[in-house]
Amino acid sequence: MKTLVVALAIALLAGFSASPAYADDAQLPNVQLNADNGGGRPVEELTKKALARDYAKAWRALAQALEQNRADLIGNDFTGIAEEKYAAAVAGQAKAGLRTRYVDRGHKVDVLFYSPEGLSIELRDTAQLERQVLDGDKVIQSEQVTRHYIALMTPTEVRWKVRLLQEVPGQ
């Protein structure tokens, strides 16, 4: 009986570690989150992990939406004005017959402010990206870029969502 219980536990753990959610998370962009110098309330360790994970998921969703011209991929990770902005960007490039591919090289993210009530957090992101514009399958433009963004994230029932993602020009 004891051997059966151990065998079942091993089988469950093996199935759990190979689950699609974990394989999916392995493909997330690298996000290095620094919350040491932000204003407002301190960021708890679990919140830091959730923010980094959900911010990475948002970037992956945005990249997939722009590459596949599928605005429906944005709503799980974006809300409000950010969701509207990027859904419109996807629709605009689809209408023009183009796609955009991002090869994400990583993000260095600093917490700027975490609201005292925990309802929003402001981030500054330095993103290393390769941006490719495609006409069909043909790359018509490609560039390696460092971009700076300000992001505002807000918690929902189960995750953090990006409410604002604004590039900061000239940095």
WOBELQUI-V642127 format. One line per field, one symbol per residue. ss: DSSP state (a for helix, b for strand, c for the rest). burial: b if it has 16 or more other C-alpha atoms within 10 Angstrom, else e. A space follows every 10 residues. Layout:
ss->???
burial->???
//
This chain:
ss->caaaaaaaaa aaaaaaacca aaaaaccccc bbbbccccbb ccccaaaaaa aaaaaaaaaa aaaaaaaacc aaaccccbca aaaaaaaaaa aaaaaccbbb bbbbbbbbbb bbbbcccccc bbbbbbbbbb bbbbbccbbb bbbbbbbbbb bbbbbccccb bbbbbbbccc c
burial->eeeeeeeeee eeeeeeeeee eeeeeeebbb bebbbeebbe ebbeeeeeee bbbbbbbbbb bbbbbbbbbb bebbbebbbe ebbeebbebb bebbeeebbb bbebebbbbb bbbbeeeeeb bbbbbbbbbe bbbbeeeeee eeeeeebbbb bbbbeeeebb bbbbbeeeee e
//
